[in-house]
Amino acid sequence: ASSAQPRRALRLSTTPAHPSTAMAPAKRAAQSPKAKVGRPVKVAKVAPVPTLQVDDKYAAAHELLAELSNELSFSCAEMLMATLPHALETAKAERHSFQQSLLKGLADTCHKEQSKREVRIADAEAKVATHTSEKASAADKLEASKATEEARRSTKEVSESAVASGSAATEAAAVALVEARKAVGGAEAATERQVKEKEDFDAKVQELFPPLKEGAWAKKDWRLRQKAISQLIGLFPSSAPESLTAALPLALKDTPDARGPFSTKSVEMGEQILKEHSSMLEEAISAAKTLVTERQEAAAKAEAVAAEAAAARDAAQEECIVKENEWLEAQEAFTSVSALVAGFPEEARRFAAEVEEAKSSLQILVIAVENYKVLENLPVVVPEPLVEDTMAAVASEPAAVEACQVEVAVQ
């Protein structure tokens, strides 16, 4: 318990004037340096901070109670410090129910305080996480506002150039031309992929099918033959009949002279489907080349549109004004977000310090609890107590335990 310091009343008392000088002219006499002006100032007395008188043997218990000052009042801690030695000096099996209740109440208080400090750590870490998230969000906003500012500045510059040279419309047409050329490039790339697909398909069929059809695999290489059959079946399009893809592996296991009519027909049908698929790939290549031609024509038209865009130069002035205002707004937003981001490092240091302080506080409590447990688990050496001391301890202990239990329960 702490007591507030009383306000200091400073009083200055002066010596009364001598009667013979009461009516004297107002003439000031030189004051001696050693002359006393008044009484010394009285300093208010401050109540001393209460402290526990602790035996060094129970220093660990005192340190633990000091850590529990937020949970226990000084009077409760004082009662605990007075009664704990009796409980600790008694063997566990011989402790009275009051002593057991005392130790359990202290353990519960430790657990409660530890939970509070763990919550403090969680709260501090949550602040760090929230700050990190806000920092990332602000960084994204900063990047976005910067990109917007740069984009709008670029647009403004284009509009200004359009006012002078009438190139704003040409610039828009140039964008369309770029898209058209991209479309041409995409069609050409698709054509190249289809050509490559047909070449790979034909090469793989030529590699796998003739040896299987002619039964060129030796019997001892049956594993390699099975692998080749699996690869060949994988080349068939999804439109191939399931009955054929199921029968063909069985037919290809046999040599041509050992195949029956059904197996022979399966091989012929499989070969036909592979050829048809190759033809289909060829047709797709032809269609892709036609698309390339169409895209090239569209690109040529885009070039013509770009040439005609110069007629829109009269409207470029109003467009330039609009774009300049948008750029100014983006620049203001970027400046505002930049100022926000600049304050994040200091906040990060402050939140990190809160986490470290909370962890340090918990660690100090854990160490205090561990040291107390060592004291609690020490073997008990029972001395020969005086009858009067024993009776006094037993008489005072239940009341102290009960009072402390009531306060802990209330808190």
PEPESUL-V944290 format. One record per backbone hydrogen bond with DSSP energy under -0.5 kcal/mol. NH is the residue of the N-H (numbers start at 1). CO is the residue of the C=O. E is the energy in kcal/mol with one decimal. If there is no record, write none. Layout:
# PEPESUL-V944290
nh->[NH	NH]
co->[CO	CO]
e->[E	E]
This chain:
# PEPESUL-V944290
nh->[9	10	11	13	21	22	24	27	28	35	50	54	58	59	62	63	64	65	66	67	68	69	71	72	77	78	79	80	81	82	83	84	85	87	88	89	90	94	95	95	100	101	102	103	104	105	106	107	108	109	110	111	112	113	114	115	116	117	118	119	120	121	122	123	124	125	126	127	128	129	130	131	132	133	134	135	136	137	138	139	140	141	142	143	144	145	146	147	148	149	150	151	152	153	154	155	156	157	158	159	160	161	162	163	164	165	166	171	172	173	174	175	176	177	178	179	180	181	182	183	184	185	186	187	188	189	190	191	192	193	194	195	196	197	198	199	200	201	202	203	204	205	206	207	208	209	210	212	213	214	215	216	221	222	225	226	227	228	229	230	231	232	233	234	235	235	236	236	240	245	246	247	248	249	251	252	253	254	254	258	259	259	264	265	266	267	268	269	270	271	272	273	274	275	276	277	278	279	280	281	282	283	284	285	286	287	288	289	290	291	292	293	294	295	296	297	298	299	300	301	302	303	304	305	306	307	308	309	310	311	312	313	315	316	317	319	320	321	322	323	324	325	326	327	328	329	330	331	332	333	334	335	336	337	338	339	340	341	342	343	343	344	347	348	349	350	351	352	353	354	355	356	357	358	359	360	361	362	363	364	365	366	367	368	369	370	371	372	373	374	375	376	377	378	382	383	385	390	391	392	393	394	395	396	397	398	400	401	402	403	404	405	406	407	408	409	410	411]
co->[7	8	9	11	18	19	21	25	26	32	1	52	55	56	58	59	60	61	62	63	64	66	68	68	73	74	75	76	77	78	79	80	81	83	84	85	87	91	91	92	96	97	98	99	100	101	102	103	104	105	106	107	108	109	110	111	112	113	114	115	116	117	118	119	120	121	122	123	124	125	126	127	128	129	130	131	132	133	134	135	136	137	138	139	140	141	142	143	144	145	146	147	148	149	150	151	152	153	154	155	156	157	158	159	160	161	162	167	168	169	170	171	172	173	174	175	176	177	178	179	180	181	182	183	184	185	186	187	188	189	190	191	192	193	194	195	196	197	198	199	200	201	202	203	204	205	205	208	209	210	211	211	218	219	221	222	223	224	225	226	227	228	229	230	231	232	232	233	237	241	242	243	244	245	247	248	249	250	251	255	255	256	260	261	262	263	264	265	266	267	268	269	270	271	272	273	274	275	276	277	278	279	280	281	282	283	284	285	286	287	288	289	290	291	292	293	294	295	296	297	298	299	300	301	302	303	304	305	307	308	309	310	312	313	314	315	316	317	318	319	320	321	322	323	324	325	326	327	328	329	330	331	332	333	334	335	336	337	338	339	340	341	343	344	345	346	347	348	349	350	351	352	353	354	355	356	357	358	359	360	361	362	363	364	365	366	367	368	369	370	371	372	373	375	380	381	383	386	387	388	389	390	391	392	393	394	396	397	398	399	400	401	402	403	404	405	406	407]
e->[-0.5	-0.9	-0.6	-0.6	-1.4	-1.3	-0.7	-2.5	-0.5	-1.7	-0.5	-0.7	-1.8	-1.6	-2.0	-2.7	-2.0	-2.4	-2.0	-1.7	-1.2	-1.2	-1.5	-2.3	-2.6	-2.7	-2.2	-2.6	-2.6	-1.4	-1.9	-3.1	-0.6	-1.5	-3.1	-2.2	-1.1	-1.2	-0.6	-1.1	-2.5	-2.5	-2.2	-2.5	-2.5	-2.5	-2.0	-2.2	-2.7	-2.2	-2.3	-2.5	-2.5	-2.6	-2.8	-2.4	-2.1	-2.3	-2.3	-2.3	-2.1	-2.0	-2.6	-3.1	-2.7	-3.0	-2.3	-2.1	-2.0	-2.7	-3.1	-3.0	-2.8	-2.7	-3.0	-2.6	-2.7	-2.8	-2.9	-2.7	-2.4	-2.6	-2.9	-2.8	-3.0	-3.2	-2.5	-2.7	-2.9	-2.6	-2.7	-2.8	-2.9	-2.3	-2.2	-2.3	-2.4	-2.4	-2.1	-2.6	-2.7	-2.2	-2.2	-2.1	-1.4	-2.6	-2.5	-2.5	-1.9	-2.5	-2.1	-1.7	-1.8	-2.3	-2.4	-2.3	-2.5	-2.6	-2.5	-2.3	-2.1	-2.7	-2.8	-2.4	-2.5	-2.4	-2.3	-2.2	-2.3	-2.3	-2.2	-2.5	-2.4	-2.4	-2.3	-2.3	-2.6	-2.4	-3.0	-2.4	-2.3	-2.6	-2.5	-1.6	-2.2	-2.5	-0.6	-1.4	-3.2	-2.6	-0.6	-2.9	-1.2	-1.1	-2.4	-2.4	-2.1	-2.3	-2.5	-2.3	-2.1	-2.4	-2.6	-1.7	-0.6	-1.4	-0.5	-1.2	-1.7	-2.0	-1.5	-1.9	-3.0	-0.5	-2.0	-2.5	-0.6	-0.5	-1.0	-1.2	-0.7	-0.8	-2.7	-2.5	-2.1	-2.1	-2.3	-2.6	-2.3	-2.2	-2.1	-2.3	-2.0	-2.0	-2.5	-2.4	-1.9	-2.2	-2.4	-2.2	-1.7	-2.1	-2.2	-1.9	-1.9	-2.3	-2.2	-2.1	-1.7	-2.0	-2.0	-1.8	-2.0	-2.5	-2.1	-1.8	-2.0	-2.1	-1.7	-1.9	-2.0	-1.6	-1.4	-2.2	-2.0	-1.4	-1.5	-0.9	-0.6	-1.6	-1.8	-1.2	-1.0	-1.1	-0.6	-1.5	-2.1	-1.6	-2.0	-2.3	-1.9	-1.9	-2.0	-1.9	-1.9	-1.9	-2.1	-2.2	-2.0	-2.2	-2.1	-1.9	-2.0	-2.2	-2.1	-1.8	-1.6	-2.4	-1.7	-0.7	-1.0	-1.5	-1.3	-2.7	-2.2	-2.1	-2.6	-2.4	-2.1	-1.8	-2.0	-2.3	-2.6	-2.4	-2.5	-2.6	-2.3	-2.1	-2.5	-2.4	-1.9	-2.7	-2.5	-2.3	-2.6	-2.5	-2.8	-2.2	-2.6	-2.1	-1.9	-2.8	-2.1	-0.9	-0.7	-0.7	-1.1	-2.2	-2.2	-2.0	-2.3	-2.4	-2.1	-1.9	-2.0	-0.8	-1.7	-2.7	-2.7	-2.4	-2.4	-2.7	-2.1	-1.9	-2.7	-2.6	-2.1	-2.6]
